Amino acid sequence: MKNLLCRLDPKSLELVRSIGLLAQTQGVEAYLVGGPVRDLMLGVANTDLDITVEAPYKPSADKGPHAGHSQEPGTGKIGNAMRLADRFAAGHRGAAVTRYPAFKTATVRLADGTLVDFATARSETYVRGGAFPAVQPSSIKDDLFRRDFTINAMAIAINPKTGGKVIDPFKGTADLKSKRIRILHEKSFLDDPTRILRAARFKARLGFKIEAKTLKLLKSAIKIKVLETIKPQRYLKDFNKVLKEPKSGEAIKSLKSWNAYKQGA
């Protein structure tokens, strides 16, 4: 799959290659992640550019299979996504950078309106279900593990030395081929109940089926009213995304069948 990046439109490919080169000179690894990778594999047009930056780190004392990591002392690489965003923007006249220091992320808006999102690879810890997570810098694998579904938990390395390498630790490629939506762990819907709305959205958009265990956990989460653990604004934000889908009617039909249509609104 080394030619996946070549499926990008010419402008996006040029931007991605320039970001990869900047990352390499900065001593960090950069990846195209999430939805853009999924759509490249499906052959679907997508001009979104989501970049995740992984800096040197070392494991924390927690030895669990998906334990978080602490930043390597003395490297000065914490917040590296913001620094990479600044360097990228500096090379484009009229570019504006919006920084989010608490999450170590940034968005660059180019003069033509193109948006490029930069995020530091991180792990997440949920103090309680429905709350926003505490984050800390981590590995690309941990960063992918925090995502909603396996089909959105893939990355492509973009540094010149590693460019084109696909990172797929949770078998998202296999789920794409099987047209299956699957969560990454059993607490997924409890940690972030808005994933219920996203499940309906991707099911309708892609024509995929919800994997059996995932559907069982989704319905169990709804039954214990997890959507009531989030603020109405969060529900409405994701619900509005459902309404913008070309097949929004199908997504709403799924939400109604799951008794998730009005819960939490």
Residue pairs with C-beta under 8 A, 6 or more apart in sequence:
1 41
1 164
1 166
2 164
2 165
3 164
4 37
4 40
4 41
4 156
4 164
4 166
5 13
5 16
5 17
5 32
5 40
5 156
5 158
5 163
5 164
6 13
7 40
7 43
8 16
8 40
9 45
9 47
11 114
12 47
12 49
15 49
15 114
15 116
16 32
16 49
16 158
17 158
17 160
17 163
18 88
18 91
19 30
19 51
19 84
19 88
19 116
19 158
20 30
20 157
20 158
20 159
20 160
20 163
21 159
21 160
22 30
22 84
22 87
22 88
22 91
23 29
23 30
23 53
23 84
23 158
23 159
24 30
24 159
24 160
24 161
26 80
26 83
26 84
26 87
27 55
27 56
27 77
28 53
28 54
28 55
28 56
28 77
28 80
28 84
29 53
29 54
29 55
29 140
29 157
29 159
29 162
30 51
30 52
30 53
30 54
30 84
30 157
30 158
30 159
31 51
31 52
31 53
31 54
31 140
31 155
31 156
31 157
31 158
31 167
32 49
32 50
32 51
32 155
32 156
32 158
33 50
33 51
33 52
33 143
33 144
33 154
33 155
33 156
34 50
34 147
34 152
34 153
34 154
34 155
35 46
35 48
35 50
35 152
36 46
36 48
36 49
36 50
37 154
37 155
37 156
37 166
38 151
38 152
38 154
38 172
38 176
39 45
39 46
40 46
40 156
41 154
41 173
41 176
42 176
42 206
47 114
48 115
48 117
49 114
49 115
49 116
49 117
50 117
50 119
51 81
51 84
51 116
51 117
51 118
51 119
51 158
52 81
52 118
52 119
52 120
52 121
52 140
52 143
52 155
53 80
53 81
53 84
53 118
53 119
53 120
53 121
54 121
54 139
54 140
54 143
55 71
55 72
55 75
55 77
55 78
55 80
55 120
55 121
55 137
56 72
56 75
56 77
57 69
57 70
57 71
57 72
57 137
57 138
57 139
58 69
58 70
58 72
59 67
59 69
59 70
60 67
60 68
60 69
60 70
62 68
66 123
66 141
66 142
66 145
66 185
67 123
67 142
68 123
68 125
68 136
68 138
68 142
69 123
69 136
69 137
69 138
69 139
69 142
70 136
70 137
71 77
71 78
71 136
71 137
77 137
78 104
78 120
78 137
79 101
79 104
79 120
80 104
80 120
81 104
81 105
81 106
81 118
81 119
81 120
82 99
82 101
82 104
82 105
82 106
82 118
82 120
84 118
85 97
85 99
85 106
85 107
85 108
85 116
85 118
86 97
86 106
88 95
88 108
88 116
88 118
89 95
89 96
89 97
89 108
92 108
92 110
92 111
93 111
94 110
94 111
95 108
95 109
95 110
95 111
96 108
96 109
97 106
97 107
97 108
98 106
98 107
98 109
99 105
99 106
100 106
103 119
103 122
103 135
104 119
104 120
104 122
104 135
104 137
105 117
105 118
105 119
105 120
106 117
106 118
107 115
107 116
107 117
107 118
108 115
108 116
108 118
109 115
110 116
119 143
120 137
121 137
121 138
121 139
121 140
121 142
121 143
122 135
122 136
122 137
122 138
122 142
122 143
122 146
123 135
123 136
123 138
123 142
123 143
123 145
123 146
124 133
124 134
124 135
124 146
124 191
125 133
125 134
125 135
125 136
126 133
126 134
126 187
126 191
126 192
127 133
127 134
128 229
129 187
129 190
129 191
129 193
129 226
129 229
130 192
130 193
130 226
130 229
130 230
131 229
133 146
133 191
140 155
140 167
141 167
141 169
144 153
144 154
144 155
144 167
144 169
144 170
145 153
145 169
145 170
145 184
145 185
147 153
147 184
148 183
148 184
148 188
148 192
148 195
148 198
148 199
149 172
149 175
149 181
149 182
149 183
149 184
149 195
149 198
149 199
149 202
150 170
150 171
150 172
150 175
150 182
150 183
150 184
151 172
151 175
151 176
151 180
151 181
151 182
151 202
151 208
152 172
153 168
153 169
153 170
153 172
153 184
154 166
154 167
154 168
154 172
154 173
155 166
155 167
155 168
156 164
156 165
156 166
156 167
157 163
157 164
157 165
157 167
166 173
170 184
175 181
175 182
175 211
179 206
179 207
179 208
179 209
180 208
180 209
180 210
180 211
181 199
181 202
181 203
181 206
181 208
181 209
181 210
181 211
181 214
182 211
182 213
182 214
183 189
183 195
183 211
183 214
183 217
186 217
188 195
188 217
189 195
189 196
189 217
189 218
189 221
189 226
190 221
190 226
193 221
193 226
193 227
193 229
193 230
193 264
194 230
194 234
194 235
194 237
194 238
196 218
196 221
196 222
196 226
196 227
196 255
196 258
196 260
197 235
197 238
197 239
197 241
197 242
197 255
197 260
198 238
199 210
199 214
199 218
199 254
200 242
200 251
200 252
200 254
200 255
200 258
200 260
201 238
201 241
201 242
201 245
201 251
202 208
203 209
203 210
203 250
203 251
203 254
204 245
204 247
204 248
204 249
204 250
204 251
204 254
205 245
205 246
205 247
205 251
210 218
218 258
219 258
222 258
222 259
222 260
222 263
225 263
227 235
227 260
227 263
227 264
228 263
228 264
230 264
232 264
232 265
235 264
235 265
236 265
239 265
242 248
242 251
242 252
242 255
245 251
252 261
255 261
